[in-house]
Amino acid sequence: MNEPIVKRYEGNPILTTADVPYPVETVHNAAVVKHDGKYVMLFRSHRATGRCILGLADSVDGFNFVSRPEPFMVPSEQGAFGEYEAYGVEDPRICLIDGEYLITYSAYSKHGVRIGLAKTRDFISVERVALITQADLRNVVIFPQKFNGRYARLDRPHSEISPWSIWISYSPDLVHWGNSHVVMKPVQYHWDEMKIGPGATPIRTSKGWLHIYHGVFPTMDGSVYRLGVALHDLDDPSKVIGVCDRWILQPEDPWEVTGYVHNVVFTCGAVPEDDGTVKIYWGGADKVMCAGTAIIEQLVDLCLTDGRPAI
């Protein structure tokens, strides 16, 4: 029997609604980073209204998390943020750059979905910076390095115009973004043929930027969300060196197959470790948080040896 590419943590799920000391209906789609030698998880939760907030949990080992007593981010009630976050804040990603943790998140309102940008240094206080997209964009991840003095991000227009493809954009100041173009598209009759989207913050390796993304396949029983990997050039992240032709993780455990949304594994965070492994975190069926580990070199090699064109 072949060893799984991603080895699931035997204690999954690692965070559920029972672990959160305030009323929530789900715990899922969390970003995770290391801060001051410990792991910090920024997770999404539905309230009973159906609208979402973001909470925090802490861990020493990256698997056993303890939720903080209060939410970290709730929809703003002031200014433009108040207008464009009215329906909830969702699906955060975290990028450490220039000594600050940048948080991108989906802001929902009657105007659609936009991406908000916030920042923190300590995960105690948080400052909203700007709304950095128009409607409808989701799944923004920022590279943890500048390229020729510019920030770079991957995003995914929430549209059928160029069906749910991954784009790259650049910015001199994190607020104004442009020079956008498509870098990766779904492939017909593949596991990710319906839509793809950026997942975890890209990880720098000696052979390129490793990007763990999600892909969706339509079935007669609804859509299935899986995880895959792509490798971007170190100096020019708009150049995709290779995309692994097969998925690395699919819904299998009961809490991934059945939940708020069935048949979903969805990542917003991954933490590379000094031993060459990576801890990958994913929401199971939009209901609980799960974790697993993989070998970074193996994921990179899959992109290079079992790859397909990005477009």
C-alpha positions, 0 to 999 in steps of 0.5 A: 500500500502506498504511503499517503502524500499528506499524513493525517494527524491521528487526533483530527479534528484538532479544533471544533465548536466544542473547543470555542468558549463563545457561541459558534456553529462552525470552526474551519478554513484557518490560517496558521503561523508560528509567532514567538515560537508558538503556533497561532491559528486564525479560524473562521466561524459561522454564527447562528445568524449564518454570518462569519467572524474570525477567532484565535487559538494557540498551540505549543506543538501545532496540533493541540490548540486552545481557543482564546476567550473572545473573537479576534475580528468581527465585521466592522461597523465603521466607514467603508469596512463597515459597509463592505464587511456587513455580511461577515469576514471569512477565510483568512490568510497570513503572511509575515513580511517586514516584521508584520503579519499581513492578514487577507480575508474575504469581506462579504456584503450586499455588494458581493465579496471583496478582499480586506487587508489587516495587519498585526504584530502580536495577534492581540491588536489588529489594524485594518489597512485597506480593501484591496480588490473590487468585487468579486475576488476571493482567496488572496495570498501574499508572497512573503517576499518582495520582487523588485521592490514590489509585493506580489499576491495570488488571487482568484476572481469569483467569476465564470468569465475566465472560469475560476482561475488563479491570477497574480498582481503586484503592489508598491504599497499593499494598497494599490494593485495592478499588472495583473494576469492569469498564471494558472487555469483549471484543466478539463476533466481533471480533479480540479476542472471546475475551479481552482484557488490559492490556498496557503501562503507560498513556501520558499524552497530551493527549487521554487515557491511551493503553493498548496491550492484547492481544486474543485470537481463537479459530480452528480452528488455535488462538488468535491474540494481537494488540495493540490500543489504548484511550484512558482519560479523563485525570482518571477512568481508569475512563472509556474514551473509545474503543477502536480497532475494529481491531488495530494489530499481529498475528503476521506474522514467522516468529518471531511465527507459530512458537515456544513458543506459535504466533501470538502478539504480547504486550506488557508494555512501551512507551516514549514518546519526545520526538519523539512516537513510542512504542517498543513491545516484544512477545514473539514466539510466547512465544519471542523479544523484538521491537520496533517504533515507532508515532506516539502521535497516530495511535494516539490518533486511532484510538481517537477516529475508528475506535472502538467502545464499551468495554462 
